[in-house]
Amino acid sequence: MDILHVDTRAEFWWVIFGFAAQMMFTARFLVQWIASERARASVMPVAFWYFSLLGGVMLLSYAIYRADPVFILGQALGVVIYSRNLWLIYASRRGES
């Protein structure tokens, strides 16, 4: 499977996982775009942060498997930021009750 740059079945499944991770990460933009179009204003739904976190964790896993330090650093920082945003959202909601 030269097009995917894999030599083993395990590598093939990691590449498939990587594609799934990228699709999860991309879904966040679709969610944000649809929500903004419906509101006729720029909005950031909570689902955006969940897709970001899940996609980021999946991509980080893939980057660790591929041993790519640049990709690992970028995704690790993102995971921290996405987690923090979710924490702030839920902390704010607890304060409103």
Residue frames as a rotation matrix with the C-alpha (Angstrom) as fourth column:
MET 1
0.574 0.819 0.000 0.00
0.819 -0.574 0.000 0.00
0.000 0.000 -1.000 0.00
ASP 2
-0.434 -0.885 0.171 2.45
0.893 -0.447 -0.048 2.57
0.119 0.132 0.984 -1.21
ILE 3
-0.132 0.437 0.890 -0.12
0.287 -0.842 0.457 5.37
0.949 0.315 -0.015 -1.38
LEU 4
0.854 0.498 0.150 -0.68
-0.030 -0.241 0.970 5.16
0.519 -0.833 -0.191 2.39
HIS 5
-0.027 -0.974 0.226 3.01
-0.599 -0.166 -0.784 4.61
0.800 -0.157 -0.579 3.21
VAL 6
0.410 0.188 0.893 2.36
-0.859 0.409 0.308 1.51
-0.307 -0.893 0.329 5.32
ASP 7
-0.456 -0.661 -0.596 4.17
-0.771 0.628 -0.107 -1.79
0.445 0.411 -0.796 5.52
THR 8
-0.981 0.105 -0.162 2.04
0.174 0.847 -0.502 -3.74
0.084 -0.520 -0.850 7.98
ARG 9
-0.169 0.985 -0.033 -1.62
0.644 0.136 0.753 -4.36
0.746 0.106 -0.658 8.74
ALA 10
0.105 0.160 -0.981 -1.22
0.947 -0.318 0.050 -2.51
-0.304 -0.934 -0.185 12.04
GLU 11
-0.784 -0.439 -0.439 0.13
0.285 -0.882 0.374 0.55
-0.552 0.168 0.817 10.24
PHE 12
-0.751 0.582 0.310 -2.78
0.305 -0.110 0.946 0.36
0.585 0.805 -0.095 7.81
TRP 13
0.182 0.883 -0.432 -5.29
0.858 0.071 0.508 0.48
0.480 -0.464 -0.745 10.69
TRP 14
-0.182 -0.308 -0.934 -3.42
0.742 -0.666 0.075 3.37
-0.645 -0.680 0.350 12.29
VAL 15
-0.989 -0.143 0.040 -3.70
0.129 -0.696 0.707 5.31
-0.073 0.704 0.706 9.04
ILE 16
-0.309 0.948 0.074 -7.44
0.511 0.100 0.854 4.55
0.802 0.302 -0.516 8.92
PHE 17
0.228 0.312 -0.922 -7.66
0.968 -0.174 0.180 5.75
-0.104 -0.934 -0.342 12.54
GLY 18
-0.644 -0.567 -0.513 -5.75
0.490 -0.821 0.293 8.89
-0.587 -0.063 0.807 11.54
PHE 19
-0.842 0.418 0.341 -8.23
0.176 -0.385 0.906 9.60
0.510 0.823 0.251 8.73
ALA 20
0.122 0.921 -0.370 -11.14
0.764 0.151 0.628 9.09
0.634 -0.359 -0.685 11.16
ALA 21
-0.056 -0.244 -0.968 -9.45
0.878 -0.473 0.068 11.46
-0.475 -0.846 0.241 13.61
GLN 22
-0.940 -0.330 -0.084 -9.04
0.241 -0.820 0.519 14.09
-0.240 0.468 0.850 10.92
MET 23
-0.480 0.845 0.237 -12.71
0.338 -0.072 0.938 13.74
0.810 0.530 -0.251 9.93
MET 24
0.260 0.529 -0.808 -13.73
0.951 0.004 0.309 14.17
0.167 -0.849 -0.502 13.59
PHE 25
-0.422 -0.533 -0.734 -11.56
0.639 -0.749 0.177 17.27
-0.644 -0.394 0.656 13.84
THR 26
-0.970 0.078 0.229 -13.01
0.148 -0.560 0.815 18.66
0.192 0.825 0.532 10.60
ALA 27
-0.183 0.975 -0.126 -16.58
0.794 0.222 0.567 18.05
0.580 0.004 -0.814 11.81
ARG 28
-0.167 0.088 -0.982 -16.11
0.834 -0.519 -0.188 20.80
-0.526 -0.850 0.013 14.37
PHE 29
-0.910 -0.193 -0.366 -15.88
-0.014 -0.870 0.493 23.38
-0.413 0.455 0.789 11.61
LEU 30
-0.693 0.720 0.040 -19.07
0.233 0.171 0.957 22.08
0.682 0.673 -0.286 10.02
VAL 31
-0.022 0.670 -0.742 -20.89
0.986 0.135 0.093 22.26
0.163 -0.730 -0.664 13.37
GLN 32
-0.408 -0.209 -0.889 -19.69
0.517 -0.855 -0.036 25.83
-0.752 -0.474 0.457 13.93
TRP 33
-0.998 0.012 -0.059 -20.57
-0.057 -0.531 0.846 26.92
-0.021 0.848 0.530 10.39
ILE 34
-0.432 0.898 -0.087 -24.09
0.529 0.330 0.782 25.45
0.731 0.291 -0.617 10.53
ALA 35
0.017 0.418 -0.908 -24.74
0.982 -0.177 -0.063 26.98
-0.187 -0.891 -0.413 13.97
SER 36
-0.650 -0.334 -0.683 -23.54
0.265 -0.941 0.209 30.37
-0.713 -0.045 0.700 12.77
GLU 37
-0.930 0.351 0.108 -25.65
0.036 -0.206 0.978 30.23
0.365 0.914 0.179 9.63
ARG 38
-0.162 0.921 -0.354 -28.75
0.815 0.327 0.479 29.36
0.557 -0.211 -0.803 11.65
ALA 39
0.137 0.152 -0.979 -28.10
0.863 -0.503 0.043 32.20
-0.485 -0.851 -0.200 14.10
ARG 40
0.667 0.007 0.745 -27.04
0.566 -0.655 -0.500 34.63
0.485 0.755 -0.441 11.37
ALA 41
0.689 -0.553 0.469 -24.11
-0.698 -0.681 0.222 35.46
0.197 -0.480 -0.855 13.66
SER 42
-0.152 -0.824 -0.546 -20.81
-0.364 0.560 -0.744 33.90
0.919 0.086 -0.385 14.59
VAL 43
0.613 0.366 0.700 -21.45
-0.786 0.195 0.587 31.38
0.078 -0.910 0.408 17.36
MET 44
-0.497 -0.793 -0.352 -19.36
-0.644 0.609 -0.464 28.69
0.582 -0.004 -0.813 18.98
PRO 45
0.609 0.793 -0.027 -21.56
-0.584 0.471 0.661 25.77
0.536 -0.387 0.750 20.09
VAL 46
0.312 -0.455 0.834 -20.36
-0.798 0.351 0.490 23.47
-0.516 -0.818 -0.254 22.87
ALA 47
0.865 0.056 0.498 -20.29
0.160 0.911 -0.380 20.63
-0.475 0.408 0.780 20.32
PHE 48
0.765 -0.644 0.008 -17.42
-0.294 -0.360 -0.886 22.49
0.573 0.675 -0.465 18.60
TRP 49
0.062 -0.776 0.627 -15.27
-0.987 -0.140 -0.077 21.97
0.148 -0.614 -0.775 21.70
TYR 50
0.424 0.137 0.895 -16.27
-0.423 0.904 0.061 18.31
-0.801 -0.404 0.442 22.05
PHE 51
0.974 -0.104 0.201 -15.37
0.226 0.467 -0.855 17.59
-0.005 0.878 0.478 18.42
SER 52
0.512 -0.832 0.213 -12.14
-0.604 -0.525 -0.600 19.55
0.611 0.178 -0.771 18.94
LEU 53
0.093 -0.467 0.879 -11.24
-0.941 0.246 0.231 17.56
-0.324 -0.849 -0.417 22.04
LEU 54
0.611 0.193 0.768 -12.13
-0.088 0.980 -0.176 14.15
-0.787 0.040 0.616 20.60
GLY 55
0.953 -0.275 0.126 -10.44
0.154 0.082 -0.985 14.89
0.260 0.958 0.120 17.27
GLY 56
0.427 -0.827 0.366 -7.42
-0.776 -0.543 -0.322 16.34
0.465 -0.146 -0.873 19.06
VAL 57
0.199 -0.307 0.931 -7.01
-0.730 0.587 0.350 13.31
-0.654 -0.749 -0.108 21.33
MET 58
0.808 0.139 0.573 -7.38
0.211 0.839 -0.501 10.97
-0.550 0.526 0.648 18.36
LEU 59
0.840 -0.529 0.126 -4.85
-0.048 -0.302 -0.952 12.95
0.541 0.793 -0.279 16.29
LEU 60
0.277 -0.749 0.602 -2.48
-0.958 -0.260 0.118 13.08
0.068 -0.610 -0.790 19.27
SER 61
0.462 -0.050 0.885 -2.70
-0.289 0.935 0.204 9.28
-0.838 -0.351 0.418 19.56
TYR 62
0.923 -0.084 0.375 -1.93
0.377 0.386 -0.842 8.96
-0.074 0.919 0.388 15.87
ALA 63
0.663 -0.705 0.251 0.98
-0.477 -0.657 -0.584 11.42
0.577 0.268 -0.772 16.14
ILE 64
0.261 -0.550 0.793 2.42
-0.861 0.239 0.449 9.48
-0.436 -0.800 -0.412 19.08
TYR 65
0.665 0.019 0.746 2.18
0.166 0.971 -0.173 6.24
-0.728 0.239 0.643 17.11
ARG 66
0.853 -0.321 0.411 3.91
0.409 -0.077 -0.909 7.91
0.323 0.944 0.065 14.16
ALA 67
0.273 -0.766 -0.582 6.50
0.852 -0.088 0.516 9.42
-0.446 -0.636 0.629 16.57
ASP 68
-0.012 -0.184 0.983 6.18
0.724 -0.680 -0.118 12.88
0.690 0.710 0.141 15.01
PRO 69
-0.461 -0.240 -0.854 7.38
0.866 -0.331 -0.375 15.43
-0.193 -0.913 0.360 17.61
VAL 70
-0.990 0.131 0.044 6.03
-0.113 -0.951 0.286 18.47
0.079 0.279 0.957 15.74
PHE 71
-0.288 0.933 -0.214 2.58
-0.163 0.173 0.971 16.91
0.944 0.314 0.102 15.36
ILE 72
-0.088 0.194 -0.977 2.64
0.853 0.521 0.027 15.69
0.514 -0.831 -0.211 18.99
LEU 73
-0.813 -0.287 -0.507 3.43
0.529 -0.729 -0.435 19.17
-0.245 -0.622 0.744 20.34
GLY 74
-0.865 0.496 0.073 0.75
-0.363 -0.722 0.589 20.82
0.345 0.483 0.805 18.23
GLN 75
-0.067 0.892 -0.446 -1.98
0.015 0.448 0.894 18.37
0.998 0.053 -0.043 19.17
ALA 76
-0.294 -0.081 -0.952 -1.01
0.897 0.321 -0.304 18.22
0.330 -0.944 -0.021 22.86
LEU 77
-0.973 -0.066 -0.223 -1.34
0.140 -0.932 -0.335 22.00
-0.186 -0.357 0.915 23.18
GLY 78
-0.593 0.803 -0.053 -4.70
-0.466 -0.289 0.836 21.90
0.656 0.521 0.546 21.40
VAL 79
-0.091 0.553 -0.828 -6.04
0.496 0.746 0.444 19.20
0.864 -0.370 -0.342 23.73
VAL 80
-0.637 -0.192 -0.746 -5.16
0.762 -0.305 -0.572 21.39
-0.118 -0.933 0.341 26.73
ILE 81
-0.960 0.258 -0.109 -6.91
-0.272 -0.953 0.136 24.40
-0.069 0.160 0.985 25.17
TYR 82
-0.376 0.869 -0.323 -10.05
-0.272 0.230 0.935 22.45
0.886 0.439 0.149 24.21
SER 83
-0.193 0.250 -0.949 -10.26
0.793 0.609 0.000 20.91
0.578 -0.752 -0.316 27.68
ARG 84
-0.835 -0.185 -0.519 -9.88
0.483 -0.700 -0.526 24.31
-0.266 -0.689 0.674 29.30
ASN 85
-0.812 0.583 0.010 -12.65
-0.474 -0.670 0.571 25.81
0.340 0.459 0.821 27.16
LEU 86
-0.088 0.798 -0.596 -15.03
0.141 0.602 0.786 23.00
0.986 -0.015 -0.165 28.15
TRP 87
-0.406 -0.136 -0.904 -14.05
0.894 0.145 -0.424 23.49
0.188 -0.980 0.063 31.80
LEU 88
-0.979 0.002 -0.202 -14.80
0.044 -0.973 -0.226 27.23
-0.197 -0.230 0.953 31.56
ILE 89
-0.533 0.838 -0.115 -18.16
-0.398 -0.129 0.908 26.59
0.746 0.530 0.402 29.87
TYR 90
0.084 0.603 -0.794 -19.29
0.467 0.680 0.566 24.18
0.880 -0.418 -0.224 32.57
ALA 91
-0.614 -0.334 -0.715 -17.90
0.789 -0.286 -0.544 26.31
-0.023 -0.898 0.439 35.40
SER 92
-0.951 0.301 0.068 -19.85
-0.281 -0.937 0.210 29.26
0.127 0.180 0.975 34.02
ARG 93
-0.214 0.922 -0.323 -23.06
-0.212 0.279 0.936 27.19
0.954 0.269 0.136 33.82
ARG 94
-0.148 0.110 -0.983 -22.65
0.844 0.532 -0.068 26.02
0.516 -0.839 -0.171 37.43
GLY 95
-0.871 -0.269 -0.412 -22.32
0.453 -0.765 -0.458 29.66
-0.192 -0.585 0.788 38.49
GLU 96
-0.783 0.612 0.114 -25.54
-0.392 -0.626 0.674 30.63
0.484 0.483 0.730 36.69
SER 97
-0.239 0.742 -0.626 -27.72
0.395 0.664 0.635 28.14
0.887 -0.095 -0.452 38.59
